[in-house]
Amino acid sequence: MQIDCMQTSFSHFKIFKRIAPFLWYGFFSCHLLAQQPQKVDTLKIYNIPEVLVTEKYRDAEVRSTSPLQILSSKQIEKLNVLQVSDAVKYFSGVSVKDYGGIGGLKTISVRGLGATHTAVTYDGVTLSDVQTGQLDLGRFSLDHVDMLSLNNGQGDNIFQPARSFAAASVLNIRTLSPHFSGSKKMNGKVSMKAGSFGLFNPSFWVEGKLNTKLSASFSGEWLGANGEYPYTLNYGLTNGDSTSSEIRKNTDVQNIRLEAALYANFSENESGFIKSYFYQSERGLPGATIYYNTDNFSSQRMWDHTFFTQAHYEKNFSKLLDFQANAKFNQGYLHYLDPTYLSTEGKLENSYWQQEYYGSAAVLYRAFKNISFSASSDIALATMSADVKEFSYPKRLTGLSVIAAKYANNQVLATASLLGTLVDETVRTGQVATNYQHLSPYISLSVKPFNKQDVRFRLFYKEIFRMPTFNDLYYPRMGSTNLKPENTRQFNLGLTYSFSFGKVLPLFSITLDGYHNNITDKIIALPTKNTFVWTMLNLGKVNVDGLDLTAETTFYPWKKIGVVLGTTYTYLRAINVTNPTDGSYNHQLPYTPRVSGSGKAAIETPWLDIAYSLLWSGHRYSGFQNYAENRLPGYSDHSISFSRSFRLNEKLLSCSFELLNLFDKNYAIVAYFPMPGRSFRATISLKF
């Protein structure tokens, strides 16, 4: 018994020794904050307004020191989109790698940095995937989304978890929260979508007021589709080559999403919520449409489950001090089957499990009239297991601490932060990756030089990195434990301008940003013995130069008729500068168009609302070498919708009809993965 106790104590000591640096790091950050002078008796107290998202979304975008783009739920309704992956295509500087169809993988890349450099938050807490480092945005429906926003660099709100400072860009998904008017105690919505290729998508959302302090919400949806859309298969590189008409195969998808939340408003200065999320899907993975062998490339299947519970608590202790805490448990499961894989078993079938425990605490201190400070510390423990031979069973303990400052008045808005990262890795078997620690600075500034004109100049600089994923480090016969993190430096210089002219022209805004990104130690995969045996290496260097333009206006030519116009344009030169002797030196990165953009137009009348949306892209390359055989032609995708709402006592009945890819353009975003042609979608919903 004594030996067991000694072993247990020694085990606890080892655990404490491992996490002690993280605890010390967070304590040191908070201790520095506490040393700020607090002359409460002589200081006039002010509330420094954070740049929070309100209904004046465009005002927030124009004031931001770093590029901020926002889509409200009302704007999303007019874009003819089904999933989050569809909506983010309308942000400038964004390219979505879309493998086609409802069930195809969809990942985001912002300003040529790749999917692993973009963090995705769900109601303020970051989503994670330690296996691949990238999230499939096709799994997130828009039915329950209140707002989408995209920050390049980071936002001006310094009162947030440290993880929100730890990425090159952040995509925020904010869902609906309970709101009751008058004596009403329940709100809800039921809707049904149906469309081409077997789409059937019922959903619901309901919220109730339990008492004066508590409210709850529950939502869910089921989506099914066979996804069998026609496409044209080209058997050569030129227009004169032969073609055939085919049907996309193995594109079926079935998924279910359930979400429940409990909200508490203990007082005007204290609130919180706890939310649980469950997602399950089964889908076919449509393969590459390569000439005469489309069947064998379309037989893989994938099953995945995601469950997480997250909690948020916030308290305003005084006009000087705010506090917030977040906690989360996340569990993911992925099962993959390839029945045509050539092996002794005649197939490839694997399952992967990952778990994460996460906690965060942050304080905001309003030191002076125009200055506020914040400190936050996060800690996360992630594990992964698999039924793969020679698997390492990695475990990663990550500590993040940040100190930030903000200055704000009518003419100047400035923020600065310093993020510290500590990473400790262990494995059950095999070689373990090197532990890591790093400091990442950030600074941003927005200046309004004229009192009567809302013209602002802005700039930011950020150094950030991304850790290698578990696949990069530990995937059998491919991963390398010697990998270093990818390091990124971001520079941005831009201007914003907005004005209004009474009720006729309540909104006109334009933003223009030029930027330069530099990536070193980029992680790439290279073949070794043959094309079936690869290894991960730090060989890449990438330079990115670009220009983003956004413009939007709303005007009312007649009393009850409104017109909304908007456009985005992106010029992006993202080139490989790794090795001057390599054939891909100074060539554009794969699947990164040099020019791209979007457009939207909507007419709102008392009788019918009409919305038109456009996505377009210049040519891209499917390989690192910009040769003609790797070139994908540019495309444009036009969609139009008609909608009408009817008031039925206290209920609202809405109907809409959408025509997607109006001109039936046959194109592919990823080579050999064609997108659907012309299709329709109809929606009917009842809000009560």
C-alpha positions as CSV (number, residue, x, y, z in Angstrom):
1,M,0.0,0.0,0.0
2,Q,2.8,2.4,0.8
3,I,4.5,1.7,-2.5
4,D,1.2,2.3,-4.3
5,C,0.8,5.6,-2.5
6,M,4.3,6.6,-3.4
7,Q,3.8,5.8,-7.0
8,T,0.5,7.7,-7.0
9,S,2.2,10.7,-5.4
10,F,5.0,10.5,-7.9
11,S,2.5,10.3,-10.8
12,H,0.7,13.4,-9.4
13,F,4.0,15.2,-9.1
14,K,4.8,14.4,-12.8
15,I,1.4,15.8,-13.8
16,F,1.9,18.9,-11.7
17,K,5.4,19.4,-13.1
18,R,4.0,19.3,-16.6
19,I,1.2,21.8,-16.1
20,A,3.1,24.0,-13.7
21,P,4.6,26.2,-16.5
22,F,1.1,26.8,-17.8
23,L,-0.3,27.8,-14.4
24,W,2.7,30.0,-13.8
25,Y,2.3,31.6,-17.2
26,G,-1.4,32.5,-16.6
27,F,-0.6,33.7,-13.0
28,F,2.2,35.9,-14.3
29,S,-0.1,37.5,-16.9
30,C,-2.8,38.2,-14.4
31,H,-0.2,39.5,-11.9
32,L,1.1,42.0,-14.4
33,L,-2.5,43.2,-15.0
34,A,-3.1,43.6,-11.3
35,Q,-0.1,45.9,-11.1
36,Q,-1.8,48.6,-13.2
37,P,-2.5,51.8,-11.1
38,Q,-6.0,52.0,-9.8
39,K,-6.7,55.6,-8.5
40,V,-10.4,54.9,-8.1
41,D,-11.0,57.8,-5.8
42,T,-9.7,60.5,-8.2
43,L,-10.4,58.8,-11.6
44,K,-13.6,59.6,-13.4
45,I,-15.0,56.2,-14.5
46,Y,-15.9,55.5,-18.1
47,N,-17.2,52.5,-19.9
48,I,-14.9,51.9,-22.9
49,P,-17.2,50.4,-25.6
50,E,-15.8,47.3,-27.2
51,V,-16.4,47.0,-31.0
52,L,-19.4,44.7,-30.5
53,V,-21.5,43.5,-33.3
54,T,-24.9,45.2,-33.3
55,E,-27.5,45.7,-36.0
56,K,-25.3,48.4,-37.4
57,Y,-23.0,45.8,-38.9
58,R,-21.5,48.0,-41.6
59,D,-20.5,50.6,-39.0
60,A,-18.5,47.9,-37.2
61,E,-16.8,46.9,-40.4
62,V,-15.8,50.4,-41.2
63,R,-14.5,51.2,-37.7
64,S,-12.4,48.0,-37.3
65,T,-8.6,48.3,-37.3
66,S,-8.3,45.1,-39.2
67,P,-10.5,43.8,-42.0
68,L,-13.9,42.7,-40.6
69,Q,-16.7,41.3,-42.8
70,I,-20.1,40.5,-41.5
71,L,-23.2,38.7,-42.8
72,S,-26.3,39.1,-40.7
73,S,-29.1,36.5,-40.9
74,K,-31.1,38.9,-43.0
75,Q,-28.3,39.2,-45.5
76,I,-27.7,35.5,-45.5
77,E,-31.4,34.9,-46.5
78,K,-30.7,36.8,-49.8
79,L,-27.6,35.0,-50.9
80,N,-29.2,31.7,-52.0
81,V,-27.1,29.6,-49.7
82,L,-27.7,26.4,-47.7
83,Q,-24.6,25.9,-45.5
84,V,-21.9,28.0,-43.8
85,S,-19.5,26.9,-46.6
86,D,-21.8,28.5,-49.2
87,A,-22.1,31.8,-47.3
88,V,-18.4,32.4,-46.7
89,K,-17.7,32.4,-50.4
90,Y,-19.1,35.9,-50.4
91,F,-16.4,37.2,-48.2
92,S,-13.5,38.9,-50.0
93,G,-10.1,37.2,-49.8
94,V,-11.7,33.8,-49.2
95,S,-11.4,30.7,-51.3
96,V,-13.3,27.6,-50.5
97,K,-12.0,24.2,-51.7
98,D,-15.3,22.5,-52.6
99,Y,-15.3,18.9,-53.7
100,G,-18.9,19.2,-55.0
101,G,-22.3,18.3,-53.9
102,I,-23.9,18.6,-50.5
103,G,-21.8,15.9,-48.9
104,G,-18.4,16.9,-50.4
105,L,-15.7,18.3,-48.2
106,K,-15.5,22.1,-48.0
107,T,-12.6,23.9,-46.3
108,I,-11.8,27.6,-46.2
109,S,-8.6,29.4,-47.0
110,V,-8.2,33.1,-46.2
111,R,-5.7,35.2,-48.2
112,G,-3.8,32.2,-49.4
113,L,-2.8,30.9,-46.0
114,G,-4.6,27.6,-46.0
115,A,-7.4,26.1,-44.0
116,T,-5.3,25.3,-40.9
117,H,-4.6,29.0,-40.3
118,T,-8.3,29.9,-39.9
119,A,-9.9,29.4,-36.5
120,V,-13.7,28.8,-36.4
121,T,-15.6,29.8,-33.3
122,Y,-19.1,28.8,-32.3
123,D,-20.7,31.2,-30.0
124,G,-17.4,32.5,-28.9
125,V,-15.6,29.2,-28.2
126,T,-13.2,27.8,-30.8
127,L,-13.9,24.6,-32.6
128,S,-11.0,22.2,-32.9
129,D,-9.8,19.2,-35.0
130,V,-6.4,18.0,-33.7
131,Q,-6.3,15.3,-36.3
132,T,-6.3,17.4,-39.5
133,G,-6.4,21.0,-38.2
134,Q,-9.2,21.9,-40.6
135,L,-13.0,21.9,-40.3
136,D,-15.5,20.8,-42.9
137,L,-17.7,23.9,-43.1
138,G,-20.3,21.9,-45.0
139,R,-21.5,20.4,-41.8
140,F,-22.8,23.7,-40.4
141,S,-26.3,24.7,-41.3
142,L,-27.5,28.3,-41.6
143,D,-31.0,27.7,-40.1
144,H,-30.0,28.5,-36.6
145,V,-27.3,31.1,-37.4
146,D,-27.8,34.7,-36.4
147,M,-24.5,36.1,-37.8
148,L,-21.3,35.2,-39.6
149,S,-18.2,37.3,-39.3
150,L,-14.6,37.0,-40.6
151,N,-11.7,38.8,-39.0
152,N,-8.3,39.0,-40.7
153,G,-5.6,39.2,-38.1
154,Q,-7.9,39.5,-35.1
155,G,-10.8,41.5,-33.9
156,D,-10.8,44.8,-31.9
157,N,-12.6,43.1,-29.0
158,I,-9.7,42.4,-26.5
159,F,-12.1,40.8,-24.0
160,Q,-12.2,37.2,-25.3
161,P,-10.4,33.8,-24.8
162,A,-6.8,33.6,-25.7
163,R,-7.5,31.1,-28.5
164,S,-9.2,33.9,-30.4
165,F,-5.8,35.6,-30.6
166,A,-4.0,32.4,-31.8
167,A,-4.8,32.2,-35.5
168,A,-4.1,34.2,-38.7
169,S,-7.9,34.8,-39.2
170,V,-11.1,33.9,-37.3
171,L,-14.5,32.9,-38.7
172,N,-17.2,33.5,-36.1
173,I,-20.5,31.6,-36.1
174,R,-23.1,33.1,-33.8
175,T,-26.3,31.3,-33.3
176,L,-29.7,32.7,-32.2
177,S,-30.2,33.5,-28.5
178,P,-33.5,33.8,-26.8
179,H,-35.3,37.1,-27.1
180,F,-38.9,37.8,-25.9
181,S,-41.0,40.8,-26.5
182,G,-43.8,41.9,-24.2
183,S,-45.4,39.1,-22.2
184,K,-44.6,36.5,-24.7
185,K,-42.9,33.4,-23.3
186,M,-42.3,31.2,-26.3
187,N,-40.9,31.7,-29.8
188,G,-40.2,29.1,-32.5
189,K,-39.8,28.3,-36.1
190,V,-40.4,25.2,-38.3
191,S,-39.3,25.0,-41.9
192,M,-39.0,22.6,-44.8
193,K,-36.6,22.7,-47.7
194,A,-36.8,20.5,-50.7
195,G,-35.0,20.7,-54.0
196,S,-33.1,19.0,-56.8
197,F,-31.0,15.8,-56.4
198,G,-33.3,14.5,-53.7
199,L,-32.8,17.3,-51.2
200,F,-35.1,17.0,-48.2
201,N,-34.3,19.2,-45.1
202,P,-36.9,19.7,-42.3
203,S,-35.8,21.8,-39.3
204,F,-37.1,23.4,-36.2
205,W,-36.2,25.9,-33.5
206,V,-38.0,26.7,-30.3
207,E,-37.1,28.9,-27.3
208,G,-38.9,29.4,-24.0
209,K,-38.8,31.7,-21.0
210,L,-38.7,29.5,-17.9
211,N,-38.7,32.4,-15.4
212,T,-37.3,35.9,-15.0
213,K,-33.7,34.6,-15.0
214,L,-33.7,31.4,-17.1
215,S,-34.6,30.7,-20.7
216,A,-33.9,27.7,-22.9
217,S,-33.7,26.8,-26.6
218,F,-33.8,23.6,-28.6
219,S,-33.2,23.2,-32.3
220,G,-32.6,20.4,-34.8
221,E,-32.6,19.4,-38.4
222,W,-32.3,16.4,-40.6
223,L,-30.8,16.6,-44.1
224,G,-30.9,13.9,-46.8
225,A,-30.1,14.0,-50.5
226,N,-29.0,11.5,-53.1
227,G,-26.8,14.1,-54.7
228,E,-26.9,12.4,-58.1
229,Y,-26.5,15.4,-60.4
230,P,-25.5,15.3,-64.1
231,Y,-22.2,16.7,-65.4
232,T,-20.1,16.7,-68.6
233,L,-16.9,14.7,-68.5
234,N,-14.2,15.9,-70.8
235,Y,-11.7,13.4,-72.2
236,G,-9.0,16.0,-73.1
237,L,-7.7,19.5,-72.6
238,T,-9.3,21.4,-75.5
239,N,-12.8,22.1,-76.5
240,G,-12.6,19.8,-79.5
241,D,-11.9,16.7,-77.5
242,S,-14.7,14.2,-76.9
243,T,-17.1,14.4,-73.9
244,S,-19.8,12.3,-72.4
245,S,-22.8,13.0,-70.1
246,E,-22.4,11.3,-66.7
247,I,-24.3,11.2,-63.4
248,R,-22.3,11.9,-60.2
249,K,-22.2,8.8,-58.1
250,N,-21.8,8.0,-54.4
251,T,-22.9,11.4,-53.4
252,D,-25.7,10.6,-51.0
253,V,-25.7,12.2,-47.6
254,Q,-27.8,11.9,-44.4
255,N,-27.1,13.9,-41.3
256,I,-28.8,15.1,-38.2
257,R,-28.1,18.0,-35.9
258,L,-29.5,18.6,-32.4
259,E,-28.7,21.5,-30.2
260,A,-29.9,22.5,-26.7
261,A,-29.0,25.5,-24.6
262,L,-29.9,27.0,-21.2
263,Y,-29.4,30.7,-20.7
264,A,-29.2,32.5,-17.4
265,N,-29.4,36.2,-16.6
266,F,-28.7,36.4,-12.9
267,S,-28.7,40.2,-12.9
268,E,-27.9,43.1,-15.2
269,N,-24.2,42.4,-14.5
270,E,-24.0,38.6,-14.5
271,S,-25.0,36.1,-17.1
272,G,-24.1,32.8,-18.7
273,F,-25.1,29.8,-20.8
274,I,-24.5,26.1,-21.3
275,K,-24.9,24.6,-24.7
276,S,-24.7,21.0,-26.0
277,Y,-24.3,20.1,-29.7
278,F,-24.6,16.8,-31.5
279,Y,-24.0,16.1,-35.2
280,Q,-24.0,12.7,-36.9
281,S,-23.6,12.0,-40.6
282,E,-23.2,9.2,-43.1
283,R,-22.1,10.1,-46.6
284,G,-20.6,8.8,-49.7
285,L,-17.3,10.4,-50.8
286,P,-17.6,11.1,-54.5
287,G,-14.2,10.4,-56.2
288,A,-12.3,12.0,-59.0
289,T,-14.1,11.8,-62.4
290,I,-11.1,10.5,-64.3
291,Y,-11.9,9.4,-67.8
292,Y,-13.2,5.9,-68.1
293,N,-12.9,4.9,-64.4
294,T,-15.5,6.9,-62.6
295,D,-17.0,3.9,-60.7
296,N,-13.9,2.7,-58.9
297,F,-13.1,6.2,-57.7
298,S,-16.6,6.7,-56.1
299,S,-17.0,4.0,-53.5
300,Q,-15.5,5.4,-50.3
301,R,-17.9,6.0,-47.3
302,M,-17.5,8.1,-44.2
303,W,-19.4,8.2,-40.9
304,D,-18.7,10.9,-38.4
305,H,-20.1,11.9,-35.0
306,T,-19.4,15.2,-33.2
307,F,-20.5,16.1,-29.7
308,F,-19.6,19.0,-27.5
309,T,-20.8,20.8,-24.4
310,Q,-19.6,24.3,-23.8
311,A,-20.3,26.8,-21.0
312,H,-19.8,30.6,-20.8
313,Y,-20.0,32.8,-17.7
314,E,-19.6,36.6,-17.5
315,K,-19.7,39.0,-14.7
316,N,-19.3,42.8,-14.5
317,F,-17.8,43.4,-11.0
318,S,-17.8,47.2,-11.4
319,K,-17.3,49.9,-14.0
320,L,-13.7,49.1,-13.9
321,L,-13.5,45.3,-14.0
322,D,-15.2,42.5,-16.1
323,F,-14.6,38.8,-15.9
324,Q,-15.5,35.8,-18.1
325,A,-14.8,32.1,-18.1
326,N,-15.4,29.4,-20.7
327,A,-15.2,25.6,-20.6
328,K,-15.7,22.9,-23.2
329,F,-15.7,19.2,-23.7
330,N,-15.4,17.9,-27.3
331,Q,-15.6,14.4,-28.6
332,G,-15.2,13.4,-32.3
333,Y,-15.4,10.1,-34.1
334,L,-14.6,9.3,-37.7
335,H,-15.0,6.0,-39.5
336,Y,-13.6,5.7,-43.1
337,L,-14.1,2.8,-45.6
338,D,-12.5,2.3,-49.0
339,P,-13.7,-1.1,-50.4
340,T,-11.5,-0.9,-53.5
341,Y,-8.2,-0.3,-51.7
342,L,-5.5,-2.8,-52.9
343,S,-4.3,-4.7,-49.8
344,T,-4.3,-8.1,-48.3
345,E,-7.6,-7.4,-46.7
346,G,-9.1,-6.1,-49.9
347,K,-10.2,-2.8,-48.3
348,L,-9.0,0.1,-46.2
349,E,-11.1,0.6,-43.1
350,N,-10.1,2.7,-40.1
351,S,-11.7,4.5,-37.1
352,Y,-10.4,7.6,-35.3
353,W,-11.4,9.1,-32.0
354,Q,-10.4,12.4,-30.5
355,Q,-11.2,14.2,-27.3
356,E,-10.5,17.7,-25.9
357,Y,-10.9,19.3,-22.5
358,Y,-10.7,23.1,-22.6
359,G,-10.9,25.9,-20.1
360,S,-10.4,29.7,-20.3
361,A,-10.5,32.7,-18.0
362,A,-10.3,36.4,-19.0
363,V,-10.4,39.8,-17.2
364,L,-11.0,43.3,-18.6
365,Y,-9.8,46.3,-16.7
366,R,-10.8,49.9,-17.8
367,A,-7.8,51.8,-16.5
368,F,-8.4,55.3,-17.9
369,K,-10.9,57.2,-19.9
370,N,-9.8,55.8,-23.2
371,I,-7.6,52.9,-22.3
372,S,-8.5,49.3,-21.3
373,F,-6.4,46.3,-20.6
374,S,-7.2,42.6,-20.7
375,A,-5.5,39.3,-19.8
376,S,-6.7,35.8,-20.6
377,S,-5.3,32.3,-20.1
378,D,-6.5,29.1,-21.8
379,I,-5.5,25.5,-21.2
380,A,-6.5,22.5,-23.5
381,L,-5.8,18.8,-23.3
382,A,-6.3,16.9,-26.6
383,T,-6.0,13.2,-27.2
384,M,-6.4,10.9,-30.2
385,S,-6.7,7.2,-30.7
386,A,-7.2,4.9,-33.7
387,D,-7.5,1.3,-34.8
388,V,-4.4,1.8,-37.0
389,K,-1.3,-0.4,-36.6
390,E,1.7,1.4,-35.1
391,F,-0.4,4.3,-33.9
392,S,1.3,6.6,-31.4
393,Y,-1.8,7.6,-29.4
394,P,-0.6,11.3,-29.0
395,K,-1.6,13.7,-26.2
396,R,-1.2,17.4,-26.5
397,L,-1.3,19.9,-23.6
398,T,-1.5,23.5,-24.8
399,G,-1.3,26.7,-22.7
400,L,-2.2,30.1,-24.1
401,S,-1.9,33.4,-22.3
402,V,-2.3,36.9,-23.7
403,I,-2.0,40.4,-22.5
404,A,-3.8,43.0,-24.6
405,A,-4.4,46.8,-24.5
406,K,-6.9,49.0,-26.3
407,Y,-7.1,52.8,-26.9
408,A,-10.3,54.3,-28.3
409,N,-11.7,57.8,-29.0
410,N,-13.6,59.4,-31.8
411,Q,-10.5,59.7,-34.1
412,V,-8.2,56.8,-33.1
413,L,-8.7,53.2,-32.3
414,A,-5.6,51.1,-31.5
415,T,-5.0,47.6,-30.0
416,A,-1.9,45.6,-29.1
417,S,-1.4,42.2,-27.7
418,L,1.3,39.7,-26.9
419,L,0.4,36.0,-27.0
420,G,2.4,33.3,-25.3
421,T,2.1,29.7,-26.3
422,L,3.4,26.5,-24.5
423,V,2.9,23.1,-26.1
424,D,3.7,19.8,-24.4
425,E,3.4,16.5,-26.3
426,T,3.4,12.9,-25.1
427,V,2.8,9.6,-27.0
428,R,2.1,6.1,-25.8
429,T,4.4,4.5,-28.3
430,G,7.1,5.7,-30.7
431,Q,9.0,9.0,-30.9
432,V,7.4,12.1,-29.5
433,A,7.5,15.6,-31.1
434,T,9.4,18.4,-29.6
435,N,7.7,20.6,-27.0
436,Y,7.3,24.2,-28.1
437,Q,7.0,27.7,-26.7
438,H,6.6,31.0,-28.5
439,L,5.6,34.7,-28.2
440,S,3.4,36.2,-30.9
441,P,2.9,40.0,-31.1
442,Y,0.1,41.9,-32.7
443,I,-0.6,45.7,-33.2
444,S,-3.3,47.5,-35.1
445,L,-4.4,51.1,-35.6
446,S,-7.3,53.0,-37.2
447,V,-7.3,56.7,-37.7
448,K,-10.1,59.1,-38.7
449,P,-8.3,62.3,-39.9
450,F,-11.5,64.3,-40.8
451,N,-14.2,65.2,-38.3
452,K,-17.0,65.6,-40.9
453,Q,-16.1,62.7,-43.2
454,D,-16.1,59.1,-42.0
455,V,-12.9,58.2,-43.8
456,R,-10.5,55.9,-41.8
457,F,-7.0,54.6,-42.5
458,R,-6.0,51.4,-40.8
459,L,-3.1,49.0,-40.5
460,F,-2.1,45.9,-38.6
461,Y,0.9,43.6,-38.2
462,K,0.7,40.1,-36.7
463,E,3.1,37.2,-36.1
464,I,1.4,33.9,-35.6
465,F,2.0,30.2,-36.2
466,R,0.2,27.0,-36.5
467,M,1.2,23.8,-34.8
468,P,1.6,20.6,-37.0
469,T,-1.5,18.4,-36.7
470,F,-1.5,14.9,-35.3
471,N,-1.7,13.6,-38.9
472,D,1.4,15.7,-39.8
473,L,3.3,14.3,-36.8
474,Y,2.2,10.8,-36.2
475,Y,0.4,9.4,-39.2
476,P,1.9,5.9,-39.7
477,R,4.7,5.8,-42.4
478,M,4.0,9.4,-43.4
479,G,4.1,11.7,-40.3
480,S,7.3,13.3,-39.1
481,T,7.9,14.1,-35.4
482,N,10.7,16.5,-36.4
483,L,8.3,19.1,-37.9
484,K,8.4,22.7,-36.8
485,P,5.3,25.0,-36.7
486,E,4.5,27.1,-39.7
487,N,5.3,30.7,-39.0
488,T,3.3,33.5,-40.6
489,R,3.8,37.3,-40.7
490,Q,0.9,39.4,-41.8
491,F,1.0,43.1,-42.9
492,N,-2.2,45.0,-43.8
493,L,-2.8,48.6,-44.9
494,G,-6.3,49.8,-45.8
495,L,-8.9,52.5,-45.8
496,T,-12.6,52.6,-45.2
497,Y,-15.3,55.1,-46.1
498,S,-19.0,55.4,-45.3
499,F,-21.7,57.9,-45.5
500,S,-25.5,58.2,-45.6
501,F,-27.9,60.7,-47.2
502,G,-31.1,60.8,-45.3
503,K,-33.8,58.1,-45.8
504,V,-33.2,57.9,-49.5
505,L,-29.6,56.6,-49.1
506,P,-29.2,55.4,-45.5
507,L,-26.0,53.4,-46.3
508,F,-23.0,53.5,-48.6
509,S,-19.7,51.9,-47.5
510,I,-16.5,50.9,-49.1
511,T,-13.3,49.2,-47.8
512,L,-10.0,48.7,-49.5
513,D,-7.1,46.7,-48.1
514,G,-3.7,45.8,-49.4
515,Y,-1.7,43.1,-47.7
516,H,1.4,41.0,-47.6
517,N,1.7,37.6,-45.9
518,N,4.9,35.6,-45.5
519,I,4.9,31.9,-44.5
520,T,8.1,30.1,-43.5
521,D,8.6,26.4,-42.6
522,K,5.5,25.6,-44.5
523,I,4.6,21.9,-44.0
524,I,4.3,20.0,-47.3
525,A,4.1,16.3,-48.3
526,L,6.8,14.9,-50.6
527,P,7.1,11.4,-52.1
528,T,10.1,9.3,-51.0
529,K,10.4,5.7,-52.4
530,N,7.4,6.0,-54.7
531,T,4.2,7.8,-55.1
532,F,2.5,5.7,-52.4
533,V,5.1,6.5,-49.6
534,W,5.2,10.1,-48.6
535,T,6.8,12.1,-45.8
536,M,6.0,15.4,-44.2
537,L,8.7,18.1,-44.3
538,N,9.3,21.8,-43.4
539,L,10.4,22.9,-46.9
540,G,8.0,25.6,-47.9
541,K,8.2,29.3,-48.1
542,V,5.3,31.3,-49.5
543,N,4.8,35.0,-50.2
544,V,1.3,36.4,-50.6
545,D,0.5,39.9,-51.9
546,G,-3.2,40.9,-52.4
547,L,-5.9,43.5,-52.6
548,D,-9.4,43.2,-51.1
549,L,-12.3,45.5,-52.1
550,T,-15.8,45.5,-50.6
551,A,-18.6,47.9,-51.3
552,E,-22.3,48.0,-50.3
553,T,-25.2,50.4,-50.6
554,T,-28.8,50.5,-49.7
555,F,-31.2,53.1,-51.1
556,Y,-35.0,53.6,-51.4
557,P,-36.0,55.0,-54.8
558,W,-39.7,54.9,-53.6
559,K,-41.2,54.9,-50.2
560,K,-41.9,51.2,-49.8
561,I,-39.3,49.8,-52.2
562,G,-35.7,49.2,-51.2
563,V,-32.6,48.2,-53.2
564,V,-29.5,46.6,-51.8
565,L,-26.3,46.3,-53.9
566,G,-23.0,44.8,-52.9
567,T,-19.8,43.5,-54.4
568,T,-16.4,42.1,-53.4
569,Y,-13.2,41.8,-55.4
570,T,-9.9,40.0,-54.6
571,Y,-6.6,40.1,-56.3
572,L,-4.3,37.5,-54.7
573,R,-0.8,36.6,-55.8
574,A,0.3,33.6,-53.6
575,I,3.5,32.2,-54.9
576,N,6.0,29.5,-53.8
577,V,9.4,30.9,-53.1
578,T,11.0,27.8,-51.5
579,N,13.7,26.9,-54.0
580,P,14.9,29.0,-57.0
581,T,16.0,25.8,-58.8
582,D,12.6,24.1,-58.4
583,G,10.1,24.0,-61.3
584,S,7.4,25.5,-59.2
585,Y,9.4,28.5,-58.0
586,N,7.4,31.8,-58.3
587,H,4.3,29.8,-59.3
588,Q,0.8,30.4,-57.9
589,L,-0.3,28.1,-55.2
590,P,-2.7,25.3,-56.2
591,Y,-6.4,26.2,-56.1
592,T,-5.7,29.9,-55.4
593,P,-7.3,32.1,-58.1
594,R,-5.4,35.3,-59.0
595,V,-8.7,37.2,-59.2
596,S,-12.1,36.4,-57.8
597,G,-15.2,38.2,-56.5
598,S,-18.9,38.2,-55.8
599,G,-21.9,40.4,-56.3
600,K,-25.4,40.7,-54.9
601,A,-28.5,42.7,-55.6
602,A,-31.9,42.6,-53.9
603,I,-35.2,44.4,-54.4
604,E,-37.5,44.5,-51.5
605,T,-41.2,45.4,-52.1
606,P,-44.4,44.9,-50.1
607,W,-45.5,42.2,-52.6
608,L,-42.3,40.2,-53.5
609,D,-38.6,40.2,-52.7
610,I,-36.2,39.3,-55.5
611,A,-32.5,38.6,-54.8
612,Y,-29.7,37.9,-57.2
613,S,-26.2,36.6,-56.3
614,L,-23.0,36.0,-58.3
615,L,-19.8,34.2,-57.6
616,W,-16.9,34.3,-60.1
617,S,-13.3,33.2,-60.2
618,G,-10.4,33.5,-62.6
619,H,-8.4,30.4,-63.6
620,R,-6.6,28.3,-61.0
621,Y,-4.0,25.5,-61.1
622,S,-4.5,22.0,-59.7
623,G,-0.7,21.5,-59.1
624,F,2.2,23.4,-57.8
625,Q,3.5,23.9,-61.3
626,N,1.5,26.4,-63.4
627,Y,1.5,24.4,-66.6
628,A,-1.3,24.3,-69.1
629,E,-2.3,20.7,-68.2
630,N,-2.8,21.8,-64.5
631,R,-4.9,24.9,-65.4
632,L,-8.6,25.0,-64.4
633,P,-10.7,27.6,-66.4
634,G,-12.5,30.4,-64.6
635,Y,-16.2,30.3,-63.9
636,S,-19.2,32.3,-62.9
637,D,-22.1,31.0,-60.9
638,H,-25.4,33.0,-60.9
639,S,-28.4,32.4,-58.7
640,I,-31.7,34.1,-58.2
641,S,-34.5,33.8,-55.6
642,F,-38.1,35.0,-55.1
643,S,-39.6,35.2,-51.6
644,R,-42.8,36.5,-49.9
645,S,-43.9,36.6,-46.3
646,F,-47.4,36.7,-45.0
647,R,-48.6,37.8,-41.5
648,L,-51.1,35.4,-40.0
649,N,-52.1,37.0,-36.7
650,E,-49.0,36.7,-34.6
651,K,-47.4,34.1,-36.9
652,L,-45.2,34.8,-40.0
653,L,-45.4,32.4,-43.0
654,S,-42.5,32.7,-45.4
655,C,-42.1,31.1,-48.8
656,S,-39.1,31.2,-51.2
657,F,-38.0,29.6,-54.4
658,E,-34.4,29.6,-55.6
659,L,-32.8,28.9,-59.0
660,L,-29.1,28.0,-58.4
661,N,-26.4,28.0,-61.1
662,L,-28.9,29.7,-63.3
663,F,-27.0,29.3,-66.6
664,D,-26.2,25.6,-65.9
665,K,-22.4,26.3,-65.9
666,N,-20.4,23.1,-65.9
667,Y,-17.3,23.8,-63.8
668,A,-15.1,22.4,-61.0
669,I,-13.4,24.2,-58.1
670,V,-11.2,21.2,-57.5
671,A,-9.9,19.3,-60.5
672,Y,-12.1,16.2,-61.4
673,F,-14.7,17.1,-58.8
674,P,-17.5,18.8,-60.8
675,M,-20.0,21.1,-59.2
676,P,-23.7,20.7,-59.7
677,G,-25.4,22.4,-62.6
678,R,-28.7,24.2,-62.6
679,S,-30.9,23.2,-59.7
680,F,-33.8,24.5,-57.6
681,R,-34.6,24.8,-53.9
682,A,-37.9,25.7,-52.3
683,T,-38.4,26.6,-48.7
684,I,-41.5,27.2,-46.5
685,S,-41.3,28.3,-42.9
686,L,-43.6,29.3,-40.1
687,K,-42.4,31.6,-37.4
688,F,-44.5,31.8,-34.2
